Amino acid sequence: MKKLKKLSLKERNRLIARYRRYTKRTFKRKKISKSNDRIDVENIDLPSNFNLHENTDETLKIMNDFRAKVNGNHRLKSLNFQEMQHIDSSSALMLVAEIDVWNEKIGRALSPNHKTWDTRIKALLCEMGFFELLKMPPLEEKQKIDKEIIFLKFISGHKSEGEKAKELKEKIEEVIGKELERRTHLFEGLTEAFTNTAQHAYNKKPCRYDKWWITAAYKESEGKLVVSMYDRGKSIPKTLHKHDKWNQIKSYLSGDIMKKHTDLIEAAMRVSFEQKGGSKTRTQTQKTNRGKGLKQLLDFTKEGGRLTIISGKGYCVFDLNDNKLTTKKGKSLKYPLEGTLIEWKIDL
C-alpha cells in the first residue's frame, strides 16, 4: 500500500481553503437551482383590473412576466383569474396571444380553476375563445349571464389575409347589424396591417409563432365598437429606422426626442397620414397603393372615434377632425409592450 505523503502546514491550509471554496460554489448552485424550480412552477396572479388603459403599468408587468415564461419554456402551473373583476378586450387579446403561443411551444395546457372566477369575467373570456385555448368545456347556457359588453371570438393569422378581415366583419355584423357597410376603410386597413406585421414585425424567416391576433367588442348601451389587433413581433420604435420613409419621420424629431417611443410613433403616424395616395404611392414592397394602411384606419374613425397605438414604451391616442390628425394623448410607459397593439374605438 502506497504510503501517504505528509503535508506541510502550508499545503494543508491550501487544501482546506480550496475545499471551502468548492463547497461554497456547490451550495450556491443548489440554492439557485431550488430558486429556479420555485419560479418554474409558480402561478401568475392576474390583477383585479386587467386593463391596458386604466391600469397600464400593472397589466404590462404581468404580460411581460408571462411572456418571459412563454419564451423561456418555464413549467408554469396556472393563471389565477380569481381576483379579476374588470378586463378590456385589448388586454384580453394579448393574453389570448400568449396562451396560444404557450400551447404551440409547450404543448401543455395551463389549468386555471374557473369555478372561482367572477361570473361576468368567465362569460367574457368564454366568448373570446379562452376556454378552447385552455382545453376547458364551454359554459352551459344556464351559466351565461347578461353583460354590458360582448366580446367576439379572436381570429389569428400569419400574413396578409383579406378573408380574415372579411371574417371579422361578418362576426361584427352578427352582433350589431349592417352598421359597417358604409365604412370599408377598417377592413382595407386591417388587411394592410396584417401585411405590415408579416413584413416588419417578424424576421424574414417566419416560424409558426409569428402571428397576429384580432378581436372586437361591442357595448350596446353606448353604441361603441372596439376592434383590437396585436402582434408579438418587433415594436414600431425598433423597426422605424428601416422604414422607407425614415428620413421624413426624422424631420419631425430632434435631439433626445428620437429616443422617446411615443414621439417616434406620433411622427410615423403623421408621415403616414400626410402621404399622398394614388398610383405613385409605393413602399419597399414596390406595390402600388401600399403604405396607406394607417391613413385608412384613421379615416374609419373620422365620423366619431379614436385610434390607439401601444408599442414598446410608447402609448398614443389619435383622432381625426376636419381631416386633421390630432394626438389626444401620449405617454411613456414604465414597462414596454413587446410587440404592437392597435385599437380602434368607433362610435356607431
ABEGO torsion letter per residue (X at the ends): XBBBBBBBAAAAAAAAAAAAAAAAAAAAAAAAAAAAAAAAABBBBBBABBBAAABAAAAAAAAAAAAAAAAAGBBBABBBAAABABBBAAAAAAAAAAAAAAAAAAGBBBBBBAAABBAAAAAAAAAAGAAAAAGBBBBBAAABBBBABBBBBBBBBABBBAAAAAAAAAAAAAAAEAAAAABAAAAAAAAAAAAAAAAAABBABBBAABBBBBBBBBBAAAGBBBBBBBBABBBAAAAAAABAAAAAAAAABBEAAAABAAAAAAAAAAAAAABBBEAABBBAAGBBGBGAAAAAAAAAAAAEEBBBBBBEABBBBBBBBGGBBBBABBBBBABBBBEBBBBBBBBX
